[in-house]
Amino acid sequence: MNDATDGTLSVERLGDARDKIVKELRKSIVGMEDVIDEMMIAIFAEGHVLLVGVPGLAKTLLVSTLAEALSLAFKRIQFTPDLMPSDITGTELLQEDPETHRREFKFLEGPVFTNLLLADEINRTPPKTQAALLEAMQEKRITSGGVDYELDKPFFVLATQNPIEQEGTYPLPEAQLDRFLFNVVVKYPSRSEELEVMRSVTSPEEPDLDKVLDGAAIMEFQQLIKQIPVADHVFEYAASLVRATRPDEPDAPEFIKKYMSWGAGPRASLNLIRAGKARAALRGRCHVAIEDIRELSLPILRHRVIPNFAARSEGMTPDSLINRLLKEIPADEKLYEQKNS
């Protein structure tokens, strides 16, 4: 059996696993198809997710249910104004050996030492504490007492944020937002979905979830996704799209120069490709298409671009500017193939 056949079979296995995971999530979660899809892509692309939505939309239930279906260790931190960095990463405690009576410092691991960490209402804690978590997300380790401690693998952070600006909140700076692969907007359910939620939650039956994957299988699929090839025209399109968000770029559309303060950096281009590979694999394909890049542009770019005052005064949002950009940047594969010929 050749490598191509092996790769196809592995992608098929991933697609089957995805269907089984979604089936388990459906036992507790109603609706949220796009949210579930983007969370699955992020996990297999080794990325973190920021979930933005008002309270009461089952964000916490979704994350805990996903952790159970994936057989992952799960911990939740409720972010509050008095939360300290050591409450997340861990702390050094002075302990006495019962036999030798010798005292020494011992590191007590914090909740960040898990597979799936839910950072609930991350914008309710001061920047210093936010930074401690975001550093762990980037480095996959923490340092205490001059010693490095590796985090568990796989490791994902799913953070929630209330979109309503309230007193006592600390918005994440742009440089820290950039650490998240996706910014996922969780919307209100439809009427039929809300009725289904009411019926299911008030029912005496408790859902019985099956384990679909484990950490080792997830990391195996992550390595598979890294090996998926990407054609030059897909790289070209992703680069064109990201560079067009930058108002100082000579080829940027006029409306971007007029309405955008800052565009997306190179990490956006990289994440479009990483997530594009995961999206293609989860749909049973061994190649990335321009359509994958287009479909992922909103969750990847919306927290990496900053509209200026003129845009905000006219009611424009990052999403509306990105959608307009998608219409202006040509998505013809032949056009980008010609550039490379």
C-alpha positions as CSV (number, residue, x, y, z in Angstrom):
1,M,0.0,0.0,0.0
2,N,1.5,3.3,-1.0
3,D,1.7,6.5,1.0
4,A,-1.1,8.2,-0.9
5,T,-3.4,5.3,-0.1
6,D,-2.4,5.4,3.5
7,G,-3.0,9.1,3.7
8,T,-6.5,8.7,2.1
9,L,-7.4,6.0,4.6
10,S,-6.2,8.1,7.5
11,V,-8.3,11.1,6.3
12,E,-11.3,8.8,6.0
13,R,-10.7,7.6,9.6
14,L,-10.6,11.2,10.7
15,G,-13.8,12.0,8.9
16,D,-15.5,9.0,10.7
17,A,-14.2,10.2,14.0
18,R,-15.5,13.7,13.4
19,D,-19.0,12.3,12.6
20,K,-18.9,10.2,15.9
21,I,-17.8,13.2,17.9
22,V,-20.6,15.4,16.5
23,K,-23.1,12.6,17.2
24,E,-22.0,12.6,20.9
25,L,-22.2,16.4,21.1
26,R,-25.7,16.3,19.8
27,K,-26.8,14.4,22.9
28,S,-26.3,17.5,24.9
29,I,-25.9,20.4,22.5
30,V,-28.6,21.9,20.2
31,G,-27.7,23.8,17.1
32,M,-24.3,25.7,17.0
33,E,-23.2,23.8,13.8
34,D,-20.7,26.4,12.8
35,V,-19.3,26.7,16.4
36,I,-18.8,23.0,16.7
37,D,-17.2,22.8,13.2
38,E,-14.7,25.6,14.0
39,M,-13.9,24.1,17.4
40,M,-13.1,20.7,15.8
41,I,-10.9,22.4,13.2
42,A,-9.0,24.3,15.9
43,I,-8.4,21.1,17.9
44,F,-6.9,19.2,15.0
45,A,-5.0,22.3,13.9
46,E,-3.5,22.6,17.4
47,G,-5.1,26.0,18.0
48,H,-6.8,27.8,20.8
49,V,-10.3,29.3,20.5
50,L,-11.9,32.5,21.8
51,L,-15.7,32.0,22.1
52,V,-17.6,35.3,22.2
53,G,-21.2,35.3,23.2
54,V,-23.6,36.5,25.8
55,P,-24.1,34.4,29.0
56,G,-26.5,31.4,28.8
57,L,-25.7,30.1,25.3
58,A,-24.2,26.7,26.6
59,K,-20.6,27.6,25.8
60,T,-19.4,25.9,29.0
61,L,-21.6,22.8,28.4
62,L,-20.2,22.6,24.9
63,V,-16.6,22.6,26.0
64,S,-17.1,20.1,28.9
65,T,-19.1,17.7,26.6
66,L,-16.4,17.9,23.9
67,A,-13.7,17.1,26.6
68,E,-15.7,14.0,27.6
69,A,-16.2,12.8,24.1
70,L,-12.5,13.2,23.4
71,S,-11.4,11.5,26.7
72,L,-9.4,14.6,27.6
73,A,-8.7,15.9,31.1
74,F,-10.8,19.0,31.6
75,K,-10.5,22.0,34.0
76,R,-12.4,25.2,34.2
77,I,-11.2,28.6,35.6
78,Q,-13.7,31.3,36.4
79,F,-11.8,34.5,35.7
80,T,-12.4,37.2,38.3
81,P,-10.7,40.6,39.1
82,D,-8.8,39.1,42.0
83,L,-7.4,36.1,40.2
84,M,-3.6,35.9,40.3
85,P,-1.2,34.4,37.8
86,S,-0.2,31.7,40.3
87,D,-3.9,30.7,40.5
88,I,-3.5,29.6,36.9
89,T,0.0,28.3,36.5
90,G,0.7,27.0,40.0
91,T,2.8,28.1,43.0
92,E,5.9,27.1,45.1
93,L,4.9,25.8,48.5
94,L,7.3,25.3,51.5
95,Q,6.8,21.7,52.7
96,E,8.6,19.6,55.3
97,D,9.7,16.1,54.7
98,P,8.1,13.9,57.4
99,E,11.1,11.7,57.7
100,T,14.1,14.1,57.5
101,H,12.2,17.2,58.7
102,R,14.0,19.0,56.0
103,R,12.0,21.9,54.5
104,E,12.1,22.6,50.7
105,F,10.0,24.3,48.1
106,K,7.7,22.0,46.1
107,F,5.8,23.2,43.0
108,L,2.1,22.7,43.1
109,E,0.6,22.5,39.6
110,G,-2.2,24.9,38.7
111,P,-5.3,24.2,36.6
112,V,-3.3,25.0,33.4
113,F,-1.9,21.4,33.7
114,T,-4.7,19.7,31.8
115,N,-5.6,18.8,28.2
116,L,-8.6,21.1,27.7
117,L,-8.8,24.3,29.7
118,L,-11.9,26.4,29.8
119,A,-11.0,30.1,30.6
120,D,-14.4,31.4,31.5
121,E,-14.9,35.2,31.0
122,I,-11.2,35.8,30.3
123,N,-11.9,39.6,30.0
124,R,-12.9,39.8,33.7
125,T,-9.3,39.5,35.0
126,P,-6.5,42.0,34.9
127,P,-3.9,42.0,32.0
128,K,-1.2,40.5,34.2
129,T,-3.2,37.4,34.9
130,Q,-4.4,37.2,31.2
131,A,-0.8,37.3,30.1
132,A,0.2,34.4,32.4
133,L,-2.4,32.2,30.6
134,L,-1.6,33.5,27.1
135,E,2.2,32.9,27.7
136,A,1.4,29.3,28.6
137,M,-0.7,28.9,25.5
138,Q,2.1,30.1,23.3
139,E,5.0,28.3,24.9
140,K,3.2,25.2,26.1
141,R,5.1,25.4,29.3
142,I,5.4,27.6,32.4
143,T,8.4,28.7,34.5
144,S,8.4,28.7,38.3
145,G,11.4,29.2,40.5
146,G,13.7,29.1,37.5
147,V,12.4,25.6,36.5
148,D,10.5,25.0,33.3
149,Y,7.4,22.7,33.5
150,E,6.0,21.3,30.3
151,L,2.2,21.3,29.9
152,D,0.3,18.2,29.2
153,K,-0.2,17.1,25.6
154,P,-2.4,17.7,23.8
155,F,-3.2,21.2,25.3
156,F,-6.0,23.5,24.2
157,V,-7.5,26.6,25.7
158,L,-11.1,27.5,24.9
159,A,-11.7,31.0,26.4
160,T,-15.1,32.7,26.7
161,Q,-15.7,36.4,26.5
162,N,-18.8,38.5,27.1
163,P,-19.2,40.8,24.1
164,I,-21.2,43.3,26.2
165,E,-18.8,46.0,27.5
166,Q,-19.4,46.2,31.3
167,E,-17.7,47.8,34.3
168,G,-14.9,45.7,35.6
169,T,-13.8,44.1,32.4
170,Y,-10.3,44.2,30.8
171,P,-10.4,43.7,27.0
172,L,-7.6,41.6,25.6
173,P,-4.9,43.5,23.8
174,E,-4.5,42.9,20.1
175,A,-1.1,41.1,20.6
176,Q,-2.8,38.7,23.0
177,L,-5.8,38.1,20.9
178,D,-3.4,37.1,18.1
179,R,-2.6,33.9,20.2
180,F,-6.0,32.5,19.4
181,L,-6.4,30.6,16.2
182,F,-10.1,31.4,16.0
183,N,-12.5,34.1,17.3
184,V,-15.8,32.3,17.2
185,V,-19.1,34.2,17.6
186,V,-21.7,32.2,19.4
187,K,-25.2,33.5,18.4
188,Y,-28.6,33.2,19.8
189,P,-30.4,29.9,18.9
190,S,-33.3,29.9,16.4
191,R,-36.8,29.6,17.7
192,S,-37.0,25.8,17.0
193,E,-33.6,25.3,18.6
194,E,-34.6,27.2,21.7
195,L,-37.8,25.1,22.0
196,E,-35.7,21.9,21.7
197,V,-33.3,23.2,24.4
198,M,-36.3,23.8,26.7
199,R,-37.6,20.3,26.2
200,S,-34.3,18.5,26.5
201,V,-32.9,20.4,29.5
202,T,-36.2,20.0,31.5
203,S,-36.3,16.2,30.7
204,P,-35.4,13.8,33.5
205,E,-33.1,11.8,31.1
206,E,-29.4,12.4,31.4
207,P,-27.3,12.0,28.2
208,D,-24.8,9.1,28.3
209,L,-21.7,10.0,26.3
210,D,-19.4,7.6,24.6
211,K,-15.6,8.1,24.3
212,V,-14.7,8.6,20.7
213,L,-11.0,9.5,20.7
214,D,-8.2,10.0,23.2
215,G,-5.2,12.3,23.5
216,A,-2.8,9.9,21.6
217,A,-5.3,9.6,18.7
218,I,-5.8,13.3,18.5
219,M,-2.0,13.9,18.3
220,E,-1.8,11.2,15.6
221,F,-4.4,13.0,13.5
222,Q,-2.6,16.4,14.1
223,Q,0.5,14.9,12.6
224,L,-1.5,13.6,9.7
225,I,-3.0,17.0,9.0
226,K,0.5,18.6,9.0
227,Q,1.4,16.4,6.0
228,I,-1.5,17.5,3.8
229,P,0.0,19.3,0.8
230,V,-1.0,22.8,-0.2
231,A,-0.8,24.0,-3.8
232,D,1.0,27.2,-4.6
233,H,-2.2,29.0,-5.7
234,V,-3.7,28.4,-2.3
235,F,-0.7,30.0,-0.6
236,E,-0.9,32.9,-3.1
237,Y,-4.6,33.4,-2.3
238,A,-4.1,33.3,1.5
239,A,-1.2,35.8,1.2
240,S,-3.3,38.1,-1.1
241,L,-6.2,38.1,1.3
242,V,-4.2,38.8,4.5
243,R,-2.0,41.5,2.8
244,A,-5.1,43.2,1.5
245,T,-6.2,43.9,5.1
246,R,-3.2,46.2,5.6
247,P,-4.0,49.9,4.9
248,D,-0.3,50.7,4.1
249,E,-0.1,47.9,1.5
250,P,0.1,49.6,-2.0
251,D,-2.3,47.0,-3.5
252,A,-4.8,47.2,-0.7
253,P,-8.4,48.2,-1.9
254,E,-9.3,51.8,-1.4
255,F,-12.0,51.0,1.2
256,I,-9.3,49.2,3.3
257,K,-7.1,52.3,3.2
258,K,-10.1,54.4,4.2
259,Y,-11.6,52.3,7.0
260,M,-8.8,50.2,8.5
261,S,-6.4,51.3,11.1
262,W,-4.4,48.0,11.3
263,G,-4.4,44.8,9.3
264,A,-3.6,41.2,10.1
265,G,0.0,40.1,10.6
266,P,1.8,37.1,9.2
267,R,0.4,34.8,11.9
268,A,-3.0,35.2,10.1
269,S,-1.5,33.8,6.8
270,L,0.0,30.9,8.7
271,N,-3.2,30.1,10.5
272,L,-5.3,30.2,7.4
273,I,-3.1,27.4,6.0
274,R,-3.0,25.4,9.2
275,A,-6.7,25.6,9.7
276,G,-7.3,25.0,6.0
277,K,-5.5,21.7,6.2
278,A,-7.6,20.6,9.2
279,R,-10.9,21.7,7.5
280,A,-10.0,19.8,4.3
281,A,-9.1,16.6,6.3
282,L,-12.2,16.8,8.4
283,R,-14.2,16.8,5.1
284,G,-12.4,13.8,3.7
285,R,-10.0,15.6,1.3
286,C,-6.2,15.3,1.0
287,H,-5.8,18.8,-0.4
288,V,-6.6,22.3,0.6
289,A,-8.9,24.4,-1.6
290,I,-9.3,28.2,-1.9
291,E,-12.8,27.6,-0.6
292,D,-11.3,26.3,2.7
293,I,-9.4,29.6,3.1
294,R,-12.5,31.7,2.3
295,E,-14.7,29.8,4.8
296,L,-12.1,30.3,7.6
297,S,-11.4,34.0,7.0
298,L,-13.9,35.4,9.4
299,P,-12.9,33.5,12.6
300,I,-9.2,33.9,11.8
301,L,-9.2,37.6,10.7
302,R,-12.0,39.3,12.8
303,H,-9.8,39.6,15.9
304,R,-6.7,40.6,13.9
305,V,-8.0,43.7,12.1
306,I,-8.8,47.0,13.6
307,P,-11.3,49.3,11.9
308,N,-10.7,53.1,12.4
309,F,-13.0,55.7,13.8
310,A,-14.5,56.5,10.3
311,A,-15.5,52.8,9.9
312,R,-17.1,52.6,13.4
313,S,-18.9,55.9,12.9
314,E,-20.5,54.4,9.8
315,G,-21.5,51.2,11.6
316,M,-18.9,49.0,9.9
317,T,-17.4,46.0,11.8
318,P,-14.4,43.7,11.2
319,D,-16.9,41.1,9.8
320,S,-18.4,43.5,7.3
321,L,-15.0,44.7,6.1
322,I,-13.7,41.2,5.7
323,N,-16.9,40.1,3.9
324,R,-16.4,43.0,1.5
325,L,-12.8,42.1,1.0
326,L,-13.7,38.5,0.2
327,K,-15.8,39.9,-2.7
328,E,-13.0,42.0,-4.0
329,I,-10.1,39.6,-3.8
330,P,-10.3,37.2,-6.8
331,A,-10.6,33.6,-5.9
332,D,-9.9,32.2,-9.4
333,E,-7.4,29.3,-9.1
334,K,-6.2,29.8,-12.6
335,L,-5.2,33.5,-11.9
336,Y,-2.9,32.4,-9.1
337,E,-1.5,29.5,-11.1
338,Q,-0.6,31.9,-13.9
339,K,1.4,34.0,-11.4
340,N,3.6,31.0,-10.6
341,S,4.0,29.9,-14.2
